[in-house]
Amino acid sequence: MPDLSSSPRAGAAARYATDVLVVGGGIAGLSAAISAREAGAAVILIEKAPRDQRGGNTRFADAQMRFPHEADEFGTRDYTADQMFADLMRISRGRANEALIRTLCDNARATAEWLTAMGLEWEQGYPHTAGYRRSPKSGGQGLVDLLFRRFDGMGGVVSYETAAVSLIVDEQRRVAGVRCHSPEGVVDIEASGGVILACGGFQANVEMRVRYLGRFADSLILRGSRYNTGDGLNMAMAAGAAPAGQWGDYHSAVLDARSPKIECGVTALYNYQMGIFVDHQGRRFLDEGEDFRDHTYVKFSKFIVEQAGGEAWCIFDQQAYQREEFARAWRPVGPPVLAETIEDLARRIDVPEANLVETMTGFNAAIQPGAYDLDQLDGKRTLGITPPKSNWALPLDQPPYVAIPVTGGITFTFGGLRCDTLARVIDTRGTVMDGLYAAGEPMGEIFYYNYPGASSVIRGAVFGRIAGRDAAGRRA
Ligand SMILES: Cc1cc2nc3c(=O)[nH]c(=O)nc-3n(C[C@H](O)[C@H](O)[C@H](O)COP(=O)(O)OP(=O)(O)OC[C@H]3O[C@@H](n4cnc5c(N)ncnc54)[C@H](O)[C@@H]3O)c2cc1C
């Protein structure tokens, strides 16, 4: 990096300069860094983690992405930008920022093609999700490695173990750079084009979790990176940025309850729609077939944590368990509990026997006729029980029964910074903060209450790419 500190004042921080400074090396930061470099800017990317843990949440993910496309060999259906827009707005109950969502949907396809042109190979995403997602063959780790290679090959500079701690704001109130803690001590990096905050949400910061999400949030299993501790959000707000979005909510998934407590990766159970959930009393507590799994897994996981006592059981029979896609939608953390009878299952999972027998026989008796089709909202439902199962209701009558312990966890937080469609951060007076961008998890107003599956990686790629291009255009 260009060194400005040839004769630093005694005790002063070392100083470096670049055109564009990117904070964080996940999908958003890498997309920003590459697009700024493509536009001809000198780029430094700083990453808080050591090299072998680079890649943030992105590296723990399968990194599946939804974007508009025609039906293809992966079994996906036609999916238009308008449909994507409608899905994202509906799932946020109309609260997401329409301009940001429109920008995301209108740019998602071109951004996916941009990744493809860099060498990303795709395969089919999870089955039975509504047919619009694709998955990078090499998962999130492969995606991150591909983009780091690309950035390195373009002459980009990466500084590992370098954490941004505050923004440098000049006399004109322009964001001129970042102060960092690095292996060489305190370092100031100036950036004439801008600083792009792509350093995650606050999910790994237990104090912020409890402050914004509630008391229960201290014990949540952290699915991804330990380094996303809200630094970008805090330093931007300290400089006047406006908080925006749903600070009291977060992304989660229905996890195998035996998952490691931190950085557990993909230990989610994505096939619960083939069975039922019961709580510790052996009672069902939600409609497992309410909608496609992609539109329910986040809210169901929160329901388990906040309302069903923290842990529950997902129960299947052999009709579900023997399906080829069962294994593709659950990477076991441990073996399932198996039992030949409902009574024995109740004993093994320690729920009241009479309750579980009543729940399962009542459920079986309530099932209505109809065709079973996991790729459609098939309307094969129960009648006369509460809660109902609105789709995919098959009787649980083929032992051995299978039970898997489940809980919720935390993936990323919904609260972020107010941004415009160029990913420029807006301050609390409603004006653009000169030189400051946010992309990926630190951007607010995208997700509310729930989460449309496969939307976060593509969100990071789209807005990172936009931010990088815009910042490159502003360089001195
Ligand atoms: C197990 C799992 C599965 C998932 N599956 C999917 C999926 O299939 N599809 C999907 O769309 N989403 C998925 N997600 C969510 C998605 O992966 C993330 O929300 C998305 O990748 C975030 O990208 P990002 O670039 O914003 O942040 P990250 O990838 O988390 O990158 C942020 C980076 O910033 C660094 N950083 C933090 N603080 C600082 C600082 N002060 N200074 C410098 N660097 C800093 C971190 O070390 C990190 O490398 C999944 C997440 C997990 C954990």
The ligand as a Tripos MOL2 file, in Angstrom:
@<TRIPOS>MOLECULE
LIG
   53    58     1     0     0
SMALL
NO_CHARGES

@<TRIPOS>ATOM
      1 C1        -24.6310  -21.3940    7.8210 C.3       1 LIG1
      2 C2        -25.1110  -20.2610    6.9420 C.ar      1 LIG1
      3 C3        -25.8210  -20.5520    5.7810 C.ar      1 LIG1
      4 C4        -26.3000  -19.5040    4.9710 C.ar      1 LIG1
      5 N1        -26.8910  -19.8140    3.7800 N.ar      1 LIG1
      6 C5        -27.2070  -18.8140    2.9330 C.ar      1 LIG1
      7 C6        -27.6360  -19.0990    1.6140 C.ar      1 LIG1
      8 O1        -27.6580  -20.2610    1.1610 O.2       1 LIG1
      9 N2        -28.0130  -18.0380    0.8250 N.ar      1 LIG1
     10 C7        -27.9660  -16.7470    1.2730 C.ar      1 LIG1
     11 O2        -28.3370  -15.8340    0.5200 O.2       1 LIG1
     12 N3        -27.5110  -16.4630    2.5020 N.ar      1 LIG1
     13 C8        -27.1000  -17.4540    3.3280 C.ar      1 LIG1
     14 N4        -26.5970  -17.1480    4.5530 N.ar      1 LIG1
     15 C9        -26.4450  -15.7320    4.9250 C.3       1 LIG1
     16 C10       -25.2970  -15.1300    4.1170 C.3       1 LIG1
     17 O3        -24.2480  -16.0610    4.0460 O.3       1 LIG1
     18 C11       -24.7570  -13.8380    4.7030 C.3       1 LIG1
     19 O4        -25.7640  -13.0030    5.2070 O.3       1 LIG1
     20 C12       -23.9490  -13.1120    3.6240 C.3       1 LIG1
     21 O5        -23.0050  -13.9910    3.0620 O.3       1 LIG1
     22 C13       -23.2720  -11.9200    4.2570 C.3       1 LIG1
     23 O6        -22.3320  -11.3850    3.3740 O.3       1 LIG1
     24 P1        -21.5620  -10.0700    3.8040 P.3       1 LIG1
     25 O7        -20.4950   -9.8520    2.8120 O.co2     1 LIG1
     26 O8        -22.5240   -8.9760    4.1020 O.co2     1 LIG1
     27 O9        -20.9120  -10.4180    5.2420 O.3       1 LIG1
     28 P2        -19.8260  -11.5020    5.6180 P.3       1 LIG1
     29 O10       -19.6990  -12.5540    4.6060 O.co2     1 LIG1
     30 O11       -20.1380  -11.9390    7.0060 O.co2     1 LIG1
     31 O12       -18.4640  -10.6890    5.6200 O.3       1 LIG1
     32 C14       -18.2000   -9.7000    6.5880 C.3       1 LIG1
     33 C15       -16.7030   -9.6400    6.8170 C.3       1 LIG1
     34 O13       -16.3770   -8.4660    7.5570 O.3       1 LIG1
     35 C16       -15.3090   -8.7730    8.4410 C.3       1 LIG1
     36 N5        -15.2910   -7.7710    9.5080 N.ar      1 LIG1
     37 C17       -16.1410   -7.6410   10.5500 C.ar      1 LIG1
     38 N6        -15.8150   -6.5550   11.2900 N.ar      1 LIG1
     39 C18       -14.7300   -5.9930   10.6850 C.ar      1 LIG1
     40 C19       -13.9360   -4.8530   10.9680 C.ar      1 LIG1
     41 N7        -14.1670   -4.0690   12.0450 N.pl3     1 LIG1
     42 N8        -12.8890   -4.5650   10.1430 N.ar      1 LIG1
     43 C20       -12.6160   -5.3600    9.0690 C.ar      1 LIG1
     44 N9        -13.3550   -6.4660    8.7600 N.ar      1 LIG1
     45 C21       -14.3980   -6.7610    9.5560 C.ar      1 LIG1
     46 C22       -15.6310  -10.1830    8.9070 C.3       1 LIG1
     47 O14       -14.4720  -10.8380    9.3880 O.3       1 LIG1
     48 C23       -16.1630  -10.8170    7.6300 C.3       1 LIG1
     49 O15       -15.1440  -11.4360    6.8960 O.3       1 LIG1
     50 C24       -26.0810  -18.1650    5.3560 C.ar      1 LIG1
     51 C25       -25.3240  -17.8780    6.4920 C.ar      1 LIG1
     52 C26       -24.8340  -18.9190    7.2780 C.ar      1 LIG1
     53 C27       -23.9880  -18.5790    8.4820 C.3       1 LIG1
@<TRIPOS>BOND
     1     1     2 1
     2     2     3 ar
     3     2    52 ar
     4     3     4 ar
     5     4     5 ar
     6     4    50 ar
     7     5     6 ar
     8     6     7 ar
     9     6    13 1
    10     7     8 2
    11     7     9 ar
    12     9    10 ar
    13    10    11 2
    14    10    12 ar
    15    12    13 ar
    16    13    14 ar
    17    14    15 1
    18    14    50 ar
    19    15    16 1
    20    16    17 1
    21    16    18 1
    22    18    19 1
    23    18    20 1
    24    20    21 1
    25    20    22 1
    26    22    23 1
    27    23    24 1
    28    24    25 2
    29    24    26 1
    30    24    27 1
    31    27    28 1
    32    28    29 2
    33    28    30 1
    34    28    31 1
    35    31    32 1
    36    32    33 1
    37    33    34 1
    38    33    48 1
    39    34    35 1
    40    35    36 1
    41    35    46 1
    42    36    37 ar
    43    36    45 ar
    44    37    38 ar
    45    38    39 ar
    46    39    40 ar
    47    39    45 ar
    48    40    41 1
    49    40    42 ar
    50    42    43 ar
    51    43    44 ar
    52    44    45 ar
    53    46    47 1
    54    46    48 1
    55    48    49 1
    56    50    51 ar
    57    51    52 ar
    58    52    53 1
@<TRIPOS>SUBSTRUCTURE
     1 LIG1         1 GROUP 0 **** ****
